[in-house]
């Protein structure tokens, strides 16, 4: 799976949080980055996604738009993992209230999906 560089920008002096993002394709990476960035929209102003030297997207965070439900199941797990890493970091983005709400909702969604899959296997 390709690894991408995901940069969340915040504050007025061009500060940013740089993370690795793993996705199956450029399209999945852009969608995943958009969902995570929008989850941090109360703190982050914009984001970029890079594949080596190639800029895939540079956009302003909006807090709405693409829904986590529109991501593949695998991408939802990547979103949850990445958001938890951001929350546990020393970055000021970790204090994003919308990020914390998004993590809680996504974790509940993933747990519900796992319970549904396990019940179907019985």
N, C-alpha and C positions, 0 to 999 in steps of 0.2 A: 504494500500500500504506500502511495506517495506521501511524503511529509511536506508540509507547507509552513511558511512563517506567517503568523497572525499577529498583527500589531493593533492594539487598542490605544487610541490617543485620548488624553484627558488633560484638563488644566489649560491655562493660557500660554504657557511657555513651551509648547510642543513636547511635553513629556509623553512617554508611551510605555506600555507593557507589551513585551515581545514573547510570544509563545509558539511552540510547535503545534501544528494541527494535522491530524492524520485523517485522510479521507480516501475513498475509492477512486474518485475522479475529480477533475477541476470543478465540474458542476456541483458535485456533492460538497466539495470544500468551500465553494462560494456560499452555498445554502447554509452550511454549518456555521461558517464565520458570521453570516448575516444574523442568524438566530442568536448566537452567543453575544455578538455586539449589541443587538437590540435589547437583550436581557440586561445589559449594563448601561442602558441609555441615560439613566439618571446621573451617571458619573462620567461616562465616555462621550466624547463629541463626535468622533469618527473612527474608522478602522480601515486597515489595508490588509490584503492577503497576497502573499508572494509565493511563486513557485521558482525557487532559485532567484534569478535576476528578472524574471517575468512578473510584472504586476497583473494580478487577475482582477482585483477590484479595489477601489478606493471610494468609500462612501460615508455619508453622515449617518449616525445612528438615529433611529426614529422611535424605538419602543413599540413599534407595531410592524405589520407587514407579514413576512413569511412566518408561519406557525411551526412549532416543533413537531406537530402532528404531520406536517408535510415532509418531514425528513424520513429517510429509511430507518428501520429499527436499529440497524448498526450505527447509523449517524446519530440517533438519539442517545445511544450509550456513549459515543464519543463526546457529544455535547455535554452530557452529565459529568463525565470524567473531567473534561476541560474546565467546566464551570466550578467544580469542586476544587480543582487545583488553583484556580484564580482566587476563590474564596479563602483558601488556606494560605495564600501568599502574603507577603508583607506589603504588597502594592495597595495604594489607596482605592483601587478598583474593588478590592476585597470587601470594602465597606458598602458597596452598592446594595441598597435595600431591594431594588427590583431584581438584582441578581440572586439574592437570597430567596426571594419569593419564587423566582423561576426554578431554582434548584429544588426547592420543596415540591413544587407542582410536578416537575419532570420526574423526580424520584418516586413520587406517588403514582404517576402514570406508568412508570417502568415496573414498579412493584405490582401494580394491578395487572399489567400485561403478563408478567411472569406467573402470577397466581392463575390467570385464565389459561395460560399454556399448560401449566402443571395439572390443572383440573381436567383438561381435555385429554391428557395422556393416561389418565386412570382407566 
